[in-house]
Amino acid sequence: MAESNKQIAFEFLNGPHKGKVFPVQVGMVLGRSQGDIVLRDKKASTRHAEVQERSEGLFLVDLISQNGLWLGREKKKEILLSPGAEIRIAQTQIRVVAISSQKTEALKNLKAEIRRSADLPQTAIAKVHPFNPPLELLFRQGPQAGESVVLGFGPRRVGSQVLDLELQDPSAPPLAFELRANATGVEVHSLNPDGVLLNGERVRNHQLREGDLIQVGQTVMEVRPYVSEDVST
């Protein structure tokens, strides 16, 4: 991908991902229950829109969805992803933002740190796999109590100083754990064995099950499979 593409991200203005920033990648799909970013929005289609690259730049393209894409009050089939653009997918509001060069460099450093901690080759870090079914983390305790995050693919990194799933908990380590897809579901891989508890015990690797409790600092998250509230396309 061109270097300029790495400077664009989606910032979510409402919904379960509110406040989160996702770096944009060519081929990224947004949808209600399938895609790289799973929207907990029953008005969105299963696979709603995809990021595509054209000579003019990156576009978010409608995948023949039920409710389309909206830029302001105009319904669009595709939208040029320029910083400042505010896009609506069903009930979900998204702003296109520019990522500073410092954040881009931080993301590179974070990947390198994960690679060292997990002792994995670089190709394993870059490979993305869907979570089947999507995974929901419900915050039970801590600064984000009452919130939930739906994750549709992995690996996903969690900590107080990450660009992926940031914990708003000053007692949490900068890089706490990683969620990875495997043949039977999702596995948690601790990147800070002394700072991550699963059901009250320290673990290195563990297959996640419904009802598991992950504790990082003062934050407790309950693991739940995400079930779509709407079965229509």
C-alpha positions as CSV (number, residue, x, y, z in Angstrom):
1,M,0.0,0.0,0.0
2,A,1.2,3.5,-0.7
3,E,2.6,5.4,2.2
4,S,-0.2,8.0,1.9
5,N,-2.8,5.4,2.5
6,K,-1.4,4.6,5.9
7,Q,-2.2,8.2,7.0
8,I,-6.0,7.7,6.7
9,A,-8.2,6.2,9.4
10,F,-11.9,5.8,10.4
11,E,-12.9,7.5,13.7
12,F,-16.2,6.3,15.1
13,L,-18.4,9.0,16.4
14,N,-21.1,6.8,18.0
15,G,-22.0,3.2,18.6
16,P,-19.9,0.4,20.3
17,H,-16.8,1.7,18.6
18,K,-17.3,5.3,19.6
19,G,-13.9,7.0,20.1
20,K,-12.0,4.2,18.4
21,V,-9.7,4.8,15.4
22,F,-9.1,2.1,12.8
23,P,-6.3,2.7,10.2
24,V,-7.8,2.3,6.7
25,Q,-6.5,-0.5,4.5
26,V,-7.4,-1.4,0.9
27,G,-9.9,-4.2,0.8
28,M,-11.2,-3.5,4.3
29,V,-14.9,-4.4,4.6
30,L,-17.4,-2.9,7.1
31,G,-20.6,-4.7,7.8
32,R,-23.2,-5.7,10.4
33,S,-21.9,-9.2,11.0
34,Q,-19.1,-9.8,8.5
35,G,-16.0,-7.8,7.6
36,D,-12.9,-6.4,9.1
37,I,-14.9,-3.9,11.2
38,V,-18.1,-5.5,12.5
39,L,-20.8,-2.8,13.1
40,R,-23.3,-3.5,15.9
41,D,-25.9,-1.7,13.9
42,K,-29.0,-3.7,12.9
43,K,-29.7,-1.2,10.1
44,A,-26.4,-2.0,8.4
45,S,-26.1,-4.8,5.8
46,T,-24.1,-8.0,6.5
47,R,-21.3,-6.7,4.2
48,H,-22.1,-3.0,3.8
49,A,-19.1,-1.3,2.2
50,E,-15.5,-1.9,1.1
51,V,-12.4,0.3,0.9
52,Q,-11.2,0.3,-2.7
53,E,-8.2,2.0,-4.3
54,R,-8.6,4.2,-7.4
55,S,-6.2,6.5,-9.3
56,E,-7.8,9.4,-7.4
57,G,-7.3,7.8,-4.0
58,L,-9.1,5.6,-1.6
59,F,-12.9,5.2,-1.8
60,L,-15.5,3.6,0.4
61,V,-17.7,1.8,-2.0
62,D,-21.3,0.6,-1.3
63,L,-21.7,-3.2,-1.7
64,I,-25.3,-3.0,-2.9
65,S,-26.5,-2.5,0.7
66,Q,-30.0,-1.9,1.9
67,N,-29.5,1.6,3.3
68,G,-26.5,2.8,1.3
69,L,-23.8,5.3,2.2
70,W,-24.4,8.9,3.2
71,L,-22.2,11.9,3.0
72,G,-24.1,14.7,4.8
73,R,-27.6,14.5,3.4
74,E,-26.6,12.9,0.1
75,K,-26.8,9.2,-0.6
76,K,-23.7,7.9,-2.4
77,K,-22.6,4.8,-4.1
78,E,-19.0,5.6,-3.3
79,I,-17.2,8.3,-1.2
80,L,-13.7,9.6,-1.6
81,L,-11.9,9.1,1.8
82,S,-10.5,12.6,2.4
83,P,-9.7,13.8,5.9
84,G,-12.7,15.6,7.5
85,A,-15.4,13.7,5.5
86,E,-18.2,12.4,7.8
87,I,-19.9,9.3,6.6
88,R,-23.0,7.5,7.8
89,I,-23.6,3.8,7.5
90,A,-27.1,3.1,8.6
91,Q,-27.0,4.6,12.2
92,T,-23.2,4.6,12.5
93,Q,-21.4,7.9,12.1
94,I,-17.7,7.8,10.9
95,R,-15.2,10.6,10.4
96,V,-12.2,10.2,8.1
97,V,-9.1,11.4,9.9
98,A,-5.4,11.8,9.1
99,I,-3.1,9.8,11.3
100,S,0.0,11.7,12.3
101,S,3.4,10.4,11.3
102,Q,4.1,9.9,15.0
103,K,1.1,7.5,15.3
104,T,2.1,5.7,12.2
105,E,5.6,5.2,13.6
106,A,4.1,4.1,16.9
107,L,2.0,1.4,15.1
108,K,5.2,0.1,13.5
109,N,6.9,0.0,16.8
110,L,4.0,-1.7,18.4
111,K,4.0,-4.5,15.8
112,A,7.7,-5.0,16.4
113,E,7.1,-5.2,20.2
114,I,4.4,-7.8,19.8
115,R,6.6,-9.8,17.5
116,R,9.4,-9.8,20.1
117,S,7.0,-10.6,23.0
118,A,5.2,-13.4,21.1
119,D,8.4,-14.7,19.4
120,L,6.6,-14.8,16.1
121,P,7.8,-14.1,12.6
122,Q,6.6,-10.9,11.0
123,T,4.4,-12.7,8.5
124,A,2.3,-14.2,11.3
125,I,1.6,-10.7,12.8
126,A,0.4,-9.3,9.5
127,K,-1.9,-12.2,8.6
128,V,-5.6,-11.5,9.4
129,H,-8.2,-14.1,10.1
130,P,-11.9,-13.7,10.9
131,F,-13.4,-14.5,14.3
132,N,-16.2,-17.0,13.7
133,P,-18.5,-16.1,15.3
134,P,-17.5,-12.4,16.0
135,L,-16.4,-11.8,19.6
136,E,-18.0,-9.3,22.0
137,L,-16.1,-7.9,25.0
138,L,-18.5,-6.5,27.6
139,F,-16.8,-4.2,30.1
140,R,-18.0,-5.3,33.6
141,Q,-15.7,-3.1,35.7
142,G,-13.3,-0.2,35.2
143,P,-13.5,3.2,33.5
144,Q,-15.3,1.7,30.5
145,A,-17.9,-0.3,32.5
146,G,-21.1,-0.7,30.6
147,E,-19.5,-0.4,27.2
148,S,-19.0,-3.3,24.7
149,V,-16.8,-3.9,21.7
150,V,-17.5,-6.3,18.9
151,L,-14.4,-7.8,17.2
152,G,-14.8,-9.5,13.8
153,F,-11.2,-10.4,12.9
154,G,-7.7,-10.9,14.5
155,P,-5.1,-10.6,15.6
156,R,-6.3,-7.7,17.8
157,R,-4.1,-6.0,20.4
158,V,-5.3,-4.7,23.7
159,G,-3.7,-2.3,26.2
160,S,-3.6,1.2,27.5
161,Q,-1.3,2.6,24.8
162,V,-2.3,0.8,21.6
163,L,-4.0,2.1,18.4
164,D,-6.2,-1.0,18.2
165,L,-8.3,-1.6,21.3
166,E,-7.3,1.0,23.8
167,L,-8.1,0.5,27.5
168,Q,-8.9,3.8,29.3
169,D,-7.4,2.5,32.5
170,P,-4.2,4.0,33.8
171,S,-3.4,0.9,35.8
172,A,-3.4,-1.3,32.7
173,P,-0.1,-2.1,31.0
174,P,0.7,-0.4,27.6
175,L,0.5,-3.7,25.8
176,A,-1.6,-6.3,27.7
177,F,-2.8,-9.1,25.4
178,E,-3.6,-10.2,21.9
179,L,-6.7,-12.0,20.6
180,R,-6.0,-14.5,17.8
181,A,-8.3,-16.7,15.6
182,N,-7.6,-20.4,15.5
183,A,-9.4,-23.5,14.2
184,T,-11.8,-23.7,17.2
185,G,-12.5,-20.0,17.9
186,V,-10.4,-17.3,19.6
187,E,-7.4,-17.6,21.8
188,V,-6.1,-15.0,24.2
189,H,-2.3,-14.6,24.2
190,S,-0.9,-12.7,27.2
191,L,1.8,-10.2,26.3
192,N,2.2,-9.2,30.0
193,P,1.9,-12.4,32.1
194,D,2.0,-10.5,35.4
195,G,-0.7,-8.0,34.3
196,V,-3.4,-10.2,32.7
197,L,-5.7,-12.5,34.6
198,L,-8.2,-14.9,33.1
199,N,-10.9,-16.1,35.5
200,G,-8.6,-14.9,38.3
201,E,-5.5,-16.8,37.2
202,R,-2.4,-15.8,35.2
203,V,-2.2,-17.5,31.8
204,R,0.1,-17.3,28.8
205,N,-2.3,-18.8,26.2
206,H,-5.9,-19.9,26.6
207,Q,-8.8,-20.8,24.4
208,L,-11.6,-18.3,25.2
209,R,-15.1,-19.6,26.1
210,E,-18.4,-17.8,26.7
211,G,-18.4,-16.2,30.1
212,D,-14.6,-16.0,30.6
213,L,-13.5,-12.9,32.5
214,I,-10.3,-11.1,31.4
215,Q,-8.9,-8.7,34.0
216,V,-6.3,-6.1,33.2
217,G,-5.6,-3.5,35.9
218,Q,-8.9,-2.4,37.2
219,T,-10.7,-3.4,34.0
220,V,-12.7,-6.6,33.8
221,M,-14.1,-7.8,30.4
222,E,-16.6,-10.6,29.9
223,V,-16.2,-12.7,26.7
224,R,-19.4,-13.3,24.7
225,P,-20.1,-14.5,21.2
226,Y,-21.7,-11.7,19.2
227,V,-25.1,-12.6,17.8
228,S,-26.6,-10.3,15.2
229,E,-30.0,-8.8,16.2
230,D,-31.1,-8.8,12.6
231,V,-30.9,-11.7,10.1
232,S,-31.8,-9.7,7.0
233,T,-29.1,-8.7,4.5
